[in-house]
Every structure is written in C-alpha cells, then in structure tokens.
C-alpha cells in the first residue's frame, strides 16, 4: 500500500478503544486489547484502523472532550502501548489513523483553566470569551436536546464562553495565532509516532463571525489549507479526513482543488441509502448521485452507513426526516439529537438480506468503505443507554457473560449479547454474516477499479432497483421485498449482484 494515493482503495475499520477488548479485567477496553485483535482485523481485510479518541479526558463525551492532547487516558494504557500498537500494525502492512477534536477542548484542559483564572495571561485568549450571550444569533445550537444556548457563564472569569457542542466543551479561539501553533505541535507529536492520518472532528466550526455565523467560513477553509500544506511538506503520505456534515455544495468546499482534505465523509449520500430502504425506491440514491460534483483527482469520499454517532438527519429536509423517523425510530428513547442512536442490524430489522444489501452498497458506491466495529457480526444496541452510548457497547468476541471482551462482571458499558452474535460463533460458519462481509471485502479488493471509477447510473426499468456501472462492473441492488426479473438476472427480495459488464451485455 505504498504511495500517496493508498487511501483510495483502502478498507477502513473504526474501533473504540474502550469498547474493543479489555486486557486488565477493569471492564474497559485497552490499547493492548486492540493489539491482541489485529490478526482478526487483518483476516477481515482491513487496511487502515481508525481509533476514536484515547487521549486524557474526563470522558463526559467519550473522549471527544480532550483534557491533554499529549497523554493517553490511563484506563486505555500507556504511550508505550500506543507505540507498540503502531509497530504491530506496520508489521501486518496495516495503517492507523486517529481522531483529533481541534474545535474544542474539555473545560478540564489546563489551557481553559488558565484562561479562566488569568484573562491577561498567556492563555487568556485561547478560547472564545464575551460579555454578550446573544452574540452570533445565526449560529445554530447543534445539541438542541441538551443545550439551549451556545454560550455558558463562567463565574471565575466573569464572562461567557462560546461552545458549539456541550457546555463542558469550550471552543478554541482560532483568531489567536498561538492556537495555530498548538495545533501544529499536536499534529507533529502524533505524526512522529507513526500515524498515517487524522479524522478531524467537527472541522467546519473553527471560526465564528458576526452576521454570517460559524460554519465553513473562509477563515476555516484557509486554516484547513494551512494544515494540508504542513502535512504535504512534512508527512506526504498522511491523509486528512473531514467530518463535515454539510449540504453537498458546502461539503465540496472541504476538498477544494485537492489542496484541502484528502477525504470527506459522504454525509449527503448516507441518509439516502436508508431512505431508499424505507421507500422501496432507488430514486433518492440516483438523485443525490446526480447532484454530486466530480471530485479532484487526488481526493476520495469516505463512504459509511454507521459509526459511533447517531444516524444523523441534520442535512435532510423535514419531510424526509419524518419519513426516516417513521421507518427507523419505533421508540423515542432511540433518538439522539437530530438523529437515531441505533446500530445497523437493528435499523435493518435484523433482516440478513437487508444488512447484506447495505454492505454491498457500502462496498460498491464511490469512495473508500468505513466499517464500524461489531456491525460485521450484526451486533445489537442498548437504547436504554444515554446519548450515543447505545451504539458503543463492547465488541462481542465470544458467547457468554463477558462476551470475550472482559472478565469483569461490571463493564463500563453493558454487553448486549444475542444468540449467534459473536465472532467465535460466526468465524467458522461460511454462511454467517461475518464471512459474507469478509467475502465481499475480498471481492472489493479483487476489483480495484471500485476505488476510483466514476458512478454511471443505469436505468434498471424497475423503481426499486438501483443499477450503476463502475469500471468493469454492473452493480444491482433491489430495495423491494419481492423478486425482480431484470432479464439478464433475477434479484430476490433485497438481492444484489456485481456482474462483469461483458457478461451483462451477452
């Protein structure tokens, strides 16, 4: 996987350190636990492991509230463990990327504590402070179910601080050049540890401006270009991946002319996949793909169906949001913010046909596929847990009380379980979901054109069937619960097929 375009054909796998494998008996996953399971990931076909935050943190937002960018959370292990993890990945010809939340820190970060205590000191201007809690009325409150303002009063400093997310996550002040210096120090520190890239969390929100709000502003884009130049000059094989949940035109801003992000998550596409299932109609996918501009040559979509967050519905209109709530939100306890906190298998009604169809889409639509840990075995969720914790429960390696995840009887998050839902129960069964997903991953690797070929829509002749060519493959997906005869091939309910174009034409 040498060369600066390695990411365009890579299979990515997202794991949460604390929920993957416990090696201490504490009920919390560790970095050593991730090391223990690298052979499984290699067997599955993973090229690049993406780890969610493992930095020092009070864990009020599962580590996205960072208290020290240079330290490992003690529950997860040590810096030596991290260095060993990187080395073990390299031995297996695998790569690693990590999350970085650069928009905000925890209120427990030393920078913030110093900023509160000494407004005129060296950290006084590291955050966005103000006297007017009505400033920036154009900036939407993202977590409307948890916050009623983007400003929080601080008694110690006697001012309000600005926060895009939770009130315990104050926003950094990117108008301060010292904050820029801190960011480049952090990037250098981790890249020098051997990382292959970063997912930059909440990246559209770095700057705020009166009258125009605080999303995807020119100043934010300019800083992204600055990060890209820094990586290109110092770590030319490394990639930047944007979490930019924006409408299609704004999303494209994060690619630029190939001089911003290498990859951007395809938030415009993701809800349309679920919409197609809900309607039994492929039109939402055809429509969004027709609206997608061509990417710069050195860029790639990050294609995903689920991850550690809710299935976000921020960027769909009210009518489609109602449709998706109706189809996938049977109980309001499953709601998280403006989305649905459920895993893939429950969203698909635990219907193997639908789950497999979704994996086929994930592996054939444009972009590099991102698998979410546990979805490859059809893991369930625990909707009694708060916020997004429902989809962050421990990986199920074996049947039984600890699921092969832990020996503790009190894991940090409860183990969900489910008959037949573990790696051990599926790994030797060629008909299992795990082996079907693995086979699909191998098939994807056998067709490298799927990494780069354009999407060419094909008229299937049936409203419920999505047909497209990519490279030398004709890909067919049936969103109906009935068999559809397309002449060249018969697709069963929720059936799919990848057919060489030559064979389809015969």
C-alpha positions, 0 to 999 in steps of 0.5 A: 500500500505504498504511495500517496494515493493508498487511501483510495482503495483502502478498507477502513475499520473504526474501533473504540478503544474502550469498547474493543477488548479489555486486557486488565479485567477493569471492564474497559477496553485497552490499547493492548486489547486492540493489539491482541485483535489485529490478526482478526482485523487483518483476516477481515481485510482491513487496511487502515484502523481508525481509533476514536479518541484515547487521549486524557479526558474526563470522558463526559463525551467519550473522549471527544472532550480532550483534557491533554492532547499529549497523554493517553487516558490511563484506563486505555494504557500507556504511550508505550502501548500506543507505540507498540500498537503502531509497530504491530500494525506496520508489521501486518502492512496495516495503517492507523489513523486517529481522531483529533477534536481541534474545535474544542477542548474539555473545560478540564484542559489546563489551557481553559483553566488558565484562561479562566483564572488569568484573562491577561495571561498567556492563555487568556485568549485561547478560547472564545470569551464575551460579555454578550450571550446573544452574540452570533444569533445565526449560529445554530445550537447543534445539541438542541436536546441538551443545550439551549444556548451556545454560550455558558457563564463562567463565574471565575472569569466573569464572562461567557464562553462560546461552545458549539457542542456541550457546555463542558466543551469550550471552543478554541479561539482560532483568531489567536495565532498561538492556537495555530501553533498548538495545533501544529505541535499536536499534529507533529507529536502524533505524526512522529509516532507513526500515524498515517492520518487524522479524522478531524472532528467537527472541522467546519466550526473553527471560526465564528463571525458576526452576521454570517455565523460559524460554519465553513467560513473562509477563515476555516477553509484557509486554516484547513489549507494551512494544515494540508500544506504542513502535512504535504511538506512534512508527512506526504503520505498522511491523509486528512479526513473531514467530518463535515456534515454539510449540504453537498455544495458546502461539503465540496468546499472541504476538498477544494482543488485537492489542496484541502482534505484528502477525504470527506465523509459522504454525509449527503449520500448516507441518509439516502441509502436508508431512505431508499430502504424505507421507500422501496425506491432507488430514486433518492440514491440516483438523485443525490448521485446526480447532484454530486460534483466530480471530485479532484483527482487526488481526493476520495469520499469516505463512504459509511452507513454507521459509526459511533454517532447517531444516524444523523438527519441534520442535512435532510429536509423535514419531510424526509426526516419524518419519513426516516423517523417513521421507518427507523425510530419505533421508540423515542428513547432511540433518538439522539439529537437530530438523529437515531442512536441505533446500530445497523442490524437493528435499523435493518430489522435484523433482516440478513438480506437487508444488512447484506444489501447495505454492505454491498452498497457500502462496498460498491458506491464511490469512495473508500468503505468505513466499517464500524466495529461489531456491525460485521457480526450484526451486533445489537444496541442498548437504547436504554443507554444515554446519548450515543452510548447505545451504539458503543457497547463492547465488541462481542468476541465470544458467547457468554457473560463477558462476551470475550471482551472482559472478565469483569462482571461490571463493564463500563458499558453493558454487553448486549449479547444475542444468540449467534452474535459473536465472532467465535460463533460466526468465524467458522460458519461460511454462511454467517454474516461475518464471512459474507462481509469478509467475502465481499471485502475480498471481492472489493479488493479483487476489483480495484477499479471500485476505488476510483471509477466514476458512478454511471447510473443505469436505468434498471426499468424497475423503481426499486432497483438501483443499477450503476456501472463502475469500471468493469462492473454492473452493480444491482441492488433491489430495495423491494421485498419481492423478486425482480426479473431484470432479464439478464438476472433475477434479484430476490427480495433485497438481492444484489449482484456485481456482474462483469459488464461483458457478461451483462451485455451477452 
